[in-house]
Amino acid sequence: MQIVGYILIALGAIDFLLGNFAQINLTGFMGAASSFSPIILIVVGGLLTQVSNKK
């Protein structure tokens, strides 16, 4: 579970960097929500890592 969380955090960071500096939209299939996808990915990944740490 923790590994999946870290992968989602990394994907969120990559999506943010590519979207801002390279003008590449990795999550264009999400429509208007793709502008919030880095935030969503990082928050969900952080939650997954925290949940797996408490076990």
Secondary structure by P-SEA (a helix, b strand, c coil): caaaaaaaaaaaaaaaaaaccccccccccccccccaaaaaaaaaaaaaaaaaaac
